[in-house]
Amino acid sequence: MQSPVGRVLLAGDARALTHLSFQDGRHPIEPDPRWTYSEKPFQQPIRQLKEYFSGKRKAFTITLAPQGTPFQQRVWQALRTIPYGRTLSYGQIAKAIGKPKAARAVGAANGQNPVSIIVPCHRVIGSNGKLVGYGGGLSIKEALLIHENKHQP
């Protein structure tokens, strides 16, 4: 789908979304040759993303099935608790999951998040308050944070 931050690739099956990739970002994913193109299974994610980009949606209710290690899953679950328009540091996420010395590992897991925006890894910043690291590129991260601040309830 086309979005205000460029082309977004959605992948998954009829049950759950497994990938959301910024195709104009730093690390676009190459569709698996076995994948079949169809918008039909993605009507709900497309609708919710359009609502998000129009400022009407603050939280997603999409069924997800991202593949990752147990540690990555814990980090991604913690990311989903960051409120719309707010940010936390990698260290704060590490503390939230009970691993206060694992800020770098949290950063690595954050960077492997396969369902950006919906699992809001863009809301994680450096301990100094600066924007650091983002698979889609810092310009997309900044655009998403500006968007959320603009549409803050």
C-alpha positions in Angstrom: 0.0 0.0 0.0 1.0 3.6 -0.4 1.4 5.6 2.8 2.6 9.1 3.8 6.0 7.6 4.5 6.3 5.7 1.2 5.4 2.2 0.0 4.5 -0.3 2.7 4.6 -4.1 2.1 2.2 -6.2 4.2 2.6 -10.0 4.4 1.0 -12.7 6.2 -1.9 -15.1 5.7 -5.7 -15.1 6.3 -5.1 -15.4 10.0 -2.4 -12.9 10.9 0.0 -10.3 9.7 3.6 -11.4 9.9 5.4 -8.4 8.2 5.1 -4.7 7.6 8.0 -3.3 5.7 8.9 0.2 4.5 9.8 -0.6 1.0 11.3 2.9 0.4 13.3 2.6 3.7 16.8 1.4 4.5 15.9 -2.3 4.7 13.0 -3.3 2.4 12.1 -7.0 2.4 12.2 -9.0 -0.8 8.9 -10.9 -1.2 9.4 -14.6 -1.0 8.9 -16.1 -4.5 6.3 -18.5 -2.9 4.1 -15.6 -1.8 0.9 -14.8 -3.6 -0.1 -11.2 -4.2 -3.5 -10.5 -2.8 -5.0 -7.5 -1.0 -8.0 -9.5 0.3 -6.4 -10.9 3.5 -5.1 -7.4 4.3 -8.3 -5.3 4.2 -8.4 -4.8 8.0 -4.7 -3.9 8.3 -5.0 -1.5 5.3 -8.1 0.1 6.8 -6.4 0.5 10.2 -3.2 1.9 8.7 -5.2 4.4 6.7 -7.0 5.4 9.9 -3.7 5.7 11.7 -2.2 7.9 9.0 -5.4 10.1 9.0 -4.9 10.6 12.7 -8.1 8.7 13.7 -6.5 5.5 15.0 -4.3 5.5 18.1 -4.1 1.7 18.6 -4.3 -1.3 16.4 -6.4 -4.4 16.8 -4.8 -6.5 14.1 -3.9 -10.1 14.7 -0.2 -10.5 14.5 2.2 -13.5 14.2 5.7 -12.1 14.0 8.4 -14.7 14.1 11.2 -14.2 16.6 13.1 -15.5 19.6 11.4 -15.5 23.1 13.5 -12.5 24.0 12.4 -10.6 20.8 8.8 -11.5 21.5 9.1 -10.0 25.0 10.6 -6.8 23.6 7.9 -6.5 20.9 5.2 -7.1 23.5 6.7 -4.3 25.6 6.7 -2.0 22.6 3.0 -2.4 22.2 2.5 -0.8 25.7 4.1 2.5 24.7 1.3 5.0 24.4 0.6 6.7 21.1 2.6 9.9 20.8 5.0 8.9 23.7 8.6 7.6 23.6 10.7 5.4 25.9 14.4 4.7 25.8 15.9 1.3 25.1 17.0 1.2 28.7 13.4 1.8 29.9 12.2 -1.1 27.8 15.0 -3.3 29.1 13.9 -2.4 32.7 10.2 -3.0 31.8 11.0 -6.6 30.7 13.1 -7.3 33.7 16.5 -7.1 32.0 17.8 -3.7 33.1 21.3 -4.3 31.6 20.0 -5.4 28.2 19.5 -2.1 26.5 21.7 -3.1 23.6 19.9 -6.4 23.2 16.6 -4.5 23.3 17.9 -2.3 20.5 18.8 -5.3 18.5 15.4 -6.9 19.0 13.7 -3.5 18.2 15.7 -3.5 14.9 14.4 -6.9 14.1 10.7 -6.0 14.6 8.9 -7.4 11.5 5.7 -5.4 12.0 6.7 -1.8 12.3 4.1 0.9 13.2 1.7 -1.7 14.6 4.4 -2.8 17.0 5.6 0.8 17.5 9.4 0.5 17.5 9.5 4.0 16.2 8.6 5.1 19.7 11.9 4.0 21.2 14.7 6.6 21.4 18.2 6.8 22.8 18.7 7.5 26.5 19.9 11.0 25.5 16.5 11.7 23.9 17.8 11.5 20.4 16.4 9.5 17.5 18.7 6.6 17.0 18.4 3.5 14.8 15.4 2.6 12.7 15.1 -0.1 10.1 13.0 2.2 7.9 15.5 5.0 8.3 15.5 7.9 10.7 13.5 10.1 8.4 10.6 7.7 8.6 11.0 7.4 12.3 10.9 11.1 12.7 7.9 11.4 10.4 5.9 8.9 12.4 6.7 10.6 15.7 5.8 14.0 14.3 2.6 12.6 12.9 1.7 11.2 16.4 2.5 14.4 18.2 0.4 16.3 15.7 -2.6 14.0 16.3 -2.1 13.6 20.1 -5.5 13.3 21.9 
